[in-house]
Amino acid sequence: MKITRIKTLRAASYLFVKIETDEGLTGIGELHPASGTSGTPYAPIAGVEYCAEYLTGKDPLHIERHWQHMFRRCIFRGGADTMSAIGAIDMALWDIKGKALGQPVYALLGGPTREKVRVYGHINGETPEVIVDKALEGVEQGLTALRLYPFGDFNGKTPNSIPHRQYAAIVDYAETCVRAVREAVGNNVDIMIDAVNRLTPPEAIAIGHALAPYHLYFFEDPVEPENMSVWQHVAAQMPVPVAMGERLYTIHQFQELLQHKGAAYIRPDIALAGGITNVKKIAALAEANHVGVVPHNPLSGVFTAACVQLDAAVHNIAVQEYPMNQHMPSALPLIKEPVKYEAGYLIVPDAPGLGVELNEEAFRHYPPTPYNRSPLIGPDGGLRDY
């Protein structure tokens, strides 16, 4: 069997990779926007074309060999856009291999460690009252874990947003939100918070101490991701577990994070960090360090399916991020049959490959759109972050 074509498909804000073979088998993967997360992701699309130059004509079943070539063929390797391309292609290669052998991907990774995967949903809100209402809605849908952004409007359009308030007010507002949710849902629901890398170390440490009484499952991405020594410092000062990793994309970066003891949970993104092949290795590093794995999942049902295949095969998965709209009537019909959600869990499918297929006929109704992530600007006009 040989690869005959690799193409990128776009619908709405989603990007997919489809690999075709001379035996009629196809595989699908999802492409992370990488450097195009605040615009049009031109670079990862080009990364797919670069990898296709090597892969066309090759046997799709030689996944590890191809992974190493795609990674090392980039002499200046490890960039986010190329790793995104490798990640999407890797998913599609595993999809083909599973279909060729009549097995779900997790069976080819060593077999199942679980039959279903616990998930958490993310909630935003411009006021504590809105966040509480959304939290209760999530609990009604069966969720036993919730992640919230307790800093006001995500895009910074209201007075409650981070840059418009002073240090003590930031801490107070975060505590108000978390306390309100904890009182509303009780202690049988795990609560996480996400700061999207927007805090300074002193702010993050102060908020961590303020939230200690509410027993956070983890405090995600409190500070910017580049300096591992800073992560070591922040994590050491925190009385709550820290989670980090959705902006990392090589096994070497995760190794450095683990060596610095910068997180109790790591958050690798399969679509950004080189696909199933690479993230399974990253998870093994975490297991050796007694660190849980919480895969990042901001994309469509194809990406969710890839996460569930990995989750089924990896022992130290703690919980899985899940966009709750994927199983609802409002979901875009881009996936024929998404992974089944049931009472706070995703059910591990037993279909060959990733277990899902694209509904390409629907794509023409959802023309491509750029990602729209606004900059967070302070009251002095300075950039805080995106």
N, C-alpha and C positions, 0 to 999 in steps of 0.2 A: 504494500500500500504506500502511495506517495501523496504528499501535499501538492495540490494543484493551484490553489488560490487562497489568499488571506485578504479579507476585506473588512473595512470598518463601516458599521451601520449606525446612523444617528436618528433619534426620535426624542422630541422635547429636549430635556437637558441631559439625556442619557446617551452613552456611547457603548457600542458592543463590537466585539470581534467575532467573525465567523470564519472558520477554517474548513475548506472543502478538500476532498480527496478523490483520487481516481477510482475508488471503489464505491463512491456514493455516500460514504459516511461523512457527517459534518459535526463540528464541535463549536460551542459558543462560549464566550467569556465576556466579562464586562471591563471596560476601560476606565480607569480613574482619571479625572481631569488634571491631576497633578498641578503643574505650574499654571494651568488655565482655570483654576478653581474660582477666580474672580474675573472671568471673561470667557473667551472662546478657547478651548483646549487644542490649539493647533499643534503644539509640540508633541504630546503623546500620540496623536494621530500620525505624525511623521515618524515617531518611534516604531509604530506598528509596521509602517512601510519599510523601515530600516531592517527590522527583524525578518520581514517577509522575504527580503532579498537573500538572506541566508537560508530560510526554511523551505522555500519552494523547491519541490523535487525530493525532499527528505521523507524518511519514514516517520510518521507522527507518533509512533509508539516509543521512540527512544527519548523519553522526556528529560531525564537527567542530563544526557549528553547535550541535547539542544539547549537546555537551560544554561549550562556552563558556557557553551559557545555564544549564546546571545548576551550573556553577562560580560564575558571576557573579550569578546569581539569589539566591544566598546573599550578601547584602550584606556581612555579616561572615563572609567566606569562608575556606576553607582548613582547616576543622576536620577531625580524623581521621574522625569518623563520617560526615560528608557525603562526604568523599573516598572512603571505603569504598563508600558507596552508588553514587557515580559510577563507581568502578572496576568493580563487579559489572555495572552496567547497560551500561557501555562494552563489556565482554567480550561480553555478550549481543547488543548491536547489531552488533558485528563478526561474530558467529556468524550472525546473520540475513543480513547483507550477503553473506557468503561463500556461504551457501546460495542466496540469490537469484541470484547470478551464477555459481554452480557452481564456485567457486574456494576453495581454502584461504585462510585469512586472510593468511598470509605473502605470497601472490601479490599481494594487494591493497596490501601495504605496500612493494612494490618488488621482490618476487621473492626467491628463496632466496640466502643467502650460504653456506649449508652444508646438507648432507643429513642430518646427525645432530648431536646436541648432547651434549657431554661433561658428565657429572654427578658430583656428590659426595654421599656419604651422611654422616649425622650419627650419632655414637656417644656414649653416656653410659655411666658406670659408677662404682660406689662405690669401686673400688680400681683401681690400675694394671693388675692382672692381668685384671680383667674387661674393661677398656678394650682391652687387647691382644687378648683372645679375640674381641671384637666386631670389632676392626680386621681380624683375619685372616679372619673370616667375610665381611666386606665385600670383601676382596681375592679370596676364592674366588668371589664373585658377579660378579667382573669389574671392580670399582671401581678406578680409578687415582687417586682423590682421596678423602680422608677428613677430616671435621671432627670434633673432639672438644672436650668440656668437661672440662678437666683440673683440676677443683677439687672433686672428690668428688661426693656426691649432689646433684643439681640442686636439689631442694627443701629442702636444708639439714637433713636428718634424721639425719645421721651426724657423728661427730667430725671427719671429713675435710672437712666443708664450710667454705667461706671464713670465715664470721664466728667460727668456733670456734678459729681458729688465728692465730698471730702473723705479722707481716710477713715475716720470713725463711722461716717454714714454708710460707706461701702460695707463695712463689717456688720453694722447694725441691720442693714437691709437684707443681707444674705441670711443672717440669723433669723430675722422675722419670717422670711420665706420658708426656710427649712423647718423652723418650729411649727409653723402653721400646717405644713404638709404632714409632719410627724404626728401632730395632734389629730389630724383628719383621718389618716390611714392606719394609725396604731403601729405596734411593734412587729406585726407579722408581715410587713412589707419592707424590703430593703430600699434605702434611699441613697442615691449617688448625686453628686453635683459636678458640673462641668464649667470651667472658667475659660475654655477655648484659648489658653495660653495668654490671657490678657492682663494678668495681675503681675505686680512686682513681687519679689520675694517677701518683703515685709508685709505686704497686704495679704499674700497667700498664707503666711504663717499665722497672722492674726486671725484670719477667717477660720483656719483649721482649729485653732484653740477655741474660738467662739462656738464652733459647731460640734465640738467633742461630746457634749451631753446628748446629742441626737443620734449617736451611733451610726455614722455614715458607713456605708459599704466601701465607698472610696471617694476621693476628691480627685477629679480628673483634670489633667492639663492645667495646673495652676499658673505656671510661668512659661516663658518662651522655651522652645525645645532644644536649642543648639548646645548649650553648655552643661555637660554632665556633672561637673563639679557643683554647679548651682543646684541641680536636681538632688544631688547627694545632701547638700546643706538643707534644702527645703524639706526633703523627706525625713531627715533626722530630727528636724525641729517640729514636725507635725505630730499631733496626738491622734491623727486619723490616717488610714491607709491612702497612699497616693497611687494613681493610675496614669500611665503615660505611654505614648508610642505611635499614635495614629499618623504623625508626620515623619516618622522614621521609615527607611525603606531598604536597609541592608542588614544582613545578619551581624555585621561588624558594629553597626550603630547600637543594635540591641545588646550585643555583648558588652559594649562600653557602659551602657545604662545599667546592666545587671552588675557589672564589676563595681560600679559606684554606689550600688544599693539605692538607686534612685526611685524605685517603684515597687510596690507590693503586687501590682497587677500591670501587665504590659498589654498594649492595645494595637497589635499589628493589623494592618489593613491588607487583606489578601490581594486586592487589586493594585495596591501601591507598592507593596513589599515583595514583589516577585512571584506572586501566585501561591498556589497550594504547596508546591515543591519547597519553596524557600520558607514559608511560614511554619510548615511542620518542623523544620530544623530550628527555627527560632523558638518554637514552643518547647522543643527538647532542651534548649539552653535554659529556658525559664524553669522547666521541671527540675533540672539539676540545682537550681537556686531557690527552690520552694516558692516560686512566684507563679501566680495564676495568670491565665491567658483570657482576655476579653476581646475578641476580634471586633475591630471597627467595621461598621456597616452603614454607610450613608447613601447607598445607591439603590438599584432595582432588585426585582426578584431573582434575576440571574446571579447577582452577587450574594444574595441571601442563600441561594441553593449551594453555591460554592462554600460558603461559611459552614453550612450545616454538614456538608460532607467532611470537612476538616474537623469540625466539632465532634462528630461521631467517632472519629479515629484517634483523637488526642485525649490523653488522660486528664491533663490539668486545665481544661476549659472551665472557667468559673461561671460565666454567664455570657450570653450573646446579645449584642446590640441588635435591635429589630425595628425598622420603620413600620409602625403599626398600620399604616394605610394600605399595605400591600395585599391584605386579605379582605379589604373592605370594598363595597360597591363603587366607591369613588376612585379606586385605583385605575391607572391607565392600563388598557388592555394589551400591553406589550408582551406579556407572558401568557402562554396558553393555560397552564395550570400551576400556580405558585405553590411553594412548599406549604403544607397544611399547618395552620396555627390552631392550637387547641388549649384553652385555659392556661395561658402563660407559658406554653411550650411550643416549639416547632417539632413536628413529627419527622423523624429521619426517613426519607423515602427509600424504597427498594428498587426503583427503576434504574436501568443502566445509565452510566455516565453521571452527570450532575443531577439528572432527574427532572429537568425543566426544558422547555423549548420556546423559542421566540415566536410571536405571532406577527410575522413580517407584513402581513396584509394590513395590519392596523397602523404601520409606521407612517403611511402617507397622510394620515389624519393628524399627525403630531410633528410638524416641521421642527427642525433643529433650532434650539435657542441657546444663547450663552448662559453660563452660570452667573448669578447675580448675588454677589456677596459684597456688601457695602463696607467701605472703610469706617473704622471707629475713630472719629475725630474729637479731640478734646476741646473744651471751651476756649482755649487759646489758639485753636486752629491747627494744633500739632497732631500728627497721626499716632494713635495708640496701637492699633493693629487692624487686621481685617477679620 
